[in-house]
Amino acid sequence: MRFLALGVLLFFCPARATTIAPFTFGQLCEKANAIYQVQCVGCRSAWDDARRTIYTTATLRILGPVKGAAGQREVALRLPGGTVNGATLTIPGFPVFREDDEMIIFLTGPDSAGYPWPVGMGQGIYAVFRDAAGRPKVAVQPGVNPSPLAKPAVSGGAPPETVPLEEFVRLIRERLKQPAPVIPRDDKQ
């Protein structure tokens, strides 16, 4: 009965859309406090203390730091959404993590609860997989993940493009380099 009342209440409440501005690849690199190659080693969903929102905590094992602390072994993210005792909260545009998923993730600094978030939500998450030869590749979804390596998005949704992992990490590191200082020349000498 409680869930029926909650459903009726939600039906009559006005919906509010969450809009996240699209980032360029350079902006993702700059805004991220940390960028890691990670593997999800566990997810746990639970109600908040007031039993109003379901949150999922994803534990990510750091396979390789690209930007950020090199000594850290794991990072935990806590995002709204998940399933607890048959009650499911789904928020469009919010990432869903599954155990064993591997990815390159661009993270913000910690929020007020102490957890980082993906920069630009799904924009800052790039799936890593192995091709038929076992080589690691990064999936770049046109229209979702910004990348100077991807072709422009086409209407109707294009399939993900793949980029070798080491090339993708090299590109991030290039974007993170600070430009050399410009030293003014005195042409009168």
C-alpha positions as CSV (number, residue, x, y, z in Angstrom):
1,M,0.0,0.0,0.0
2,R,2.9,2.4,0.8
3,F,4.3,1.9,-2.7
4,L,0.9,2.5,-4.3
5,A,0.6,5.8,-2.4
6,L,4.2,6.8,-3.4
7,G,3.3,6.0,-7.0
8,V,0.2,8.1,-7.0
9,L,2.1,11.0,-5.3
10,L,4.9,10.8,-7.9
11,F,2.4,10.7,-10.7
12,F,0.9,14.0,-9.7
13,C,4.2,15.7,-8.8
14,P,5.6,17.8,-11.6
15,A,8.6,16.3,-13.4
16,R,11.8,18.2,-13.4
17,A,14.4,17.4,-16.1
18,T,18.1,17.3,-15.4
19,T,20.1,18.9,-18.2
20,I,23.8,18.5,-18.3
21,A,25.7,20.8,-20.6
22,P,27.8,18.9,-23.2
23,F,31.5,19.1,-22.5
24,T,34.4,19.1,-25.0
25,F,37.1,16.5,-24.5
26,G,39.5,19.3,-23.3
27,Q,36.9,20.5,-20.8
28,L,36.5,16.9,-19.4
29,C,40.2,16.7,-18.9
30,E,40.5,20.1,-17.3
31,K,37.5,19.8,-15.0
32,A,38.4,16.3,-13.7
33,N,40.2,16.2,-10.4
34,A,41.1,12.6,-11.2
35,I,41.1,10.3,-14.3
36,Y,41.5,6.6,-13.8
37,Q,41.3,3.3,-15.6
38,V,39.1,1.3,-13.3
39,Q,37.2,-1.9,-12.9
40,C,33.9,-2.1,-10.9
41,V,34.4,-4.7,-8.1
42,G,31.1,-4.2,-6.4
43,C,27.8,-2.3,-6.2
44,R,25.5,-2.0,-3.3
45,S,22.1,-0.2,-3.3
46,A,20.4,1.1,-0.1
47,W,17.9,3.7,1.0
48,D,19.1,6.9,2.4
49,D,18.5,7.5,6.2
50,A,15.1,9.2,5.5
51,R,14.1,6.3,3.1
52,R,13.3,8.9,0.4
53,T,16.0,8.1,-2.2
54,I,17.9,4.9,-3.2
55,Y,21.6,5.3,-3.7
56,T,24.0,2.9,-5.2
57,T,27.6,2.8,-4.0
58,A,30.0,1.5,-6.7
59,T,33.5,0.4,-5.6
60,L,36.0,0.9,-8.4
61,R,39.5,-0.7,-8.3
62,I,42.0,1.6,-9.9
63,L,43.9,-0.2,-12.7
64,G,45.9,2.8,-13.7
65,P,45.9,6.5,-12.8
66,V,45.9,8.9,-15.7
67,K,45.4,12.1,-13.6
68,G,45.3,12.2,-9.8
69,A,46.8,10.3,-6.9
70,A,48.9,7.4,-8.0
71,G,48.9,5.5,-4.7
72,Q,45.1,5.2,-4.4
73,R,43.9,1.6,-5.0
74,E,40.1,2.1,-5.0
75,V,37.5,4.8,-5.3
76,A,33.9,4.7,-4.3
77,L,31.1,6.5,-6.0
78,R,27.6,7.0,-4.5
79,L,25.0,8.0,-7.0
80,P,21.2,8.2,-6.8
81,G,19.4,5.1,-8.3
82,G,19.3,1.4,-7.9
83,T,17.0,-1.4,-6.6
84,V,16.3,-2.3,-3.0
85,N,13.7,-5.0,-2.0
86,G,11.9,-4.7,-5.4
87,A,11.8,-0.8,-5.3
88,T,13.7,0.6,-8.2
89,L,14.8,4.2,-8.8
90,T,16.1,5.0,-12.3
91,I,17.3,8.5,-13.2
92,P,17.8,9.1,-17.0
93,G,21.3,10.1,-17.8
94,F,22.8,8.8,-14.6
95,P,25.4,6.0,-15.1
96,V,24.7,2.5,-14.0
97,F,27.7,0.4,-12.9
98,R,27.9,-3.4,-13.1
99,E,30.4,-5.6,-11.5
100,D,33.5,-6.4,-13.7
101,D,32.8,-3.3,-16.0
102,E,36.1,-1.7,-17.0
103,M,36.2,2.0,-17.9
104,I,38.2,5.2,-18.1
105,I,36.4,7.6,-15.7
106,F,36.8,11.3,-15.3
107,L,35.9,12.3,-11.7
108,T,35.1,15.5,-9.8
109,G,36.3,16.2,-6.3
110,P,34.3,14.8,-3.4
111,D,30.8,16.0,-2.8
112,S,29.4,17.0,0.7
113,A,29.1,13.2,1.5
114,G,32.8,12.6,0.5
115,Y,32.1,10.9,-2.8
116,P,33.3,12.0,-6.3
117,W,31.0,12.0,-9.3
118,P,31.7,11.4,-13.0
119,V,32.3,14.7,-14.8
120,G,29.3,15.4,-17.0
121,M,27.7,12.1,-15.8
122,G,27.9,9.6,-18.7
123,Q,30.1,12.0,-20.7
124,G,33.0,11.2,-18.4
125,I,32.7,7.4,-18.6
126,Y,34.4,5.5,-21.5
127,A,33.9,1.7,-21.5
128,V,37.0,-0.4,-21.9
129,F,36.8,-3.8,-23.5
130,R,39.1,-6.4,-25.2
131,D,38.8,-7.0,-29.0
132,A,39.0,-10.5,-30.5
133,A,42.8,-10.4,-30.3
134,G,42.7,-9.4,-26.6
135,R,43.9,-5.8,-27.2
136,P,42.3,-3.2,-24.9
137,K,40.0,-0.7,-26.6
138,V,38.0,2.3,-25.5
139,A,34.4,2.7,-26.7
140,V,33.5,6.3,-27.8
141,Q,29.8,6.8,-28.2
142,P,29.2,9.7,-30.7
143,G,26.9,12.3,-29.3
144,V,27.6,11.1,-25.7
145,N,31.3,10.9,-25.1
146,P,33.4,13.8,-26.4
147,S,36.6,12.8,-28.1
148,P,38.7,14.4,-30.8
149,L,39.2,10.9,-32.2
150,A,35.5,10.3,-32.8
151,K,33.6,11.3,-35.9
152,P,30.7,13.8,-35.5
153,A,27.5,12.3,-34.2
154,V,24.9,11.4,-36.8
155,S,21.1,11.4,-36.3
156,G,19.6,8.1,-35.3
157,G,22.4,7.2,-32.9
158,A,25.7,5.8,-34.3
159,P,27.3,2.7,-32.9
160,P,30.3,3.3,-30.6
161,E,33.7,3.8,-32.2
162,T,36.7,2.1,-30.8
163,V,40.1,3.5,-30.0
164,P,43.2,1.6,-28.7
165,L,43.4,2.2,-24.9
166,E,47.0,3.4,-25.0
167,E,46.2,6.0,-27.7
168,F,43.2,7.2,-25.7
169,V,45.3,7.6,-22.5
170,R,48.1,9.3,-24.6
171,L,45.5,11.8,-25.9
172,I,44.3,12.6,-22.3
173,R,47.9,13.1,-21.2
174,E,48.6,15.4,-24.1
175,R,45.5,17.5,-23.2
176,L,46.7,17.8,-19.6
177,K,50.1,19.2,-20.5
178,Q,50.4,22.9,-19.8
179,P,51.5,25.0,-22.8
180,A,55.0,26.3,-22.7
181,P,55.2,29.9,-21.5
182,V,55.5,32.5,-24.1
183,I,58.7,34.5,-23.6
184,P,58.4,38.0,-25.2
185,R,61.2,38.7,-27.6
186,D,62.8,42.1,-27.9
187,D,63.2,42.5,-31.7
188,K,65.1,45.8,-31.3
189,Q,68.3,44.0,-30.3
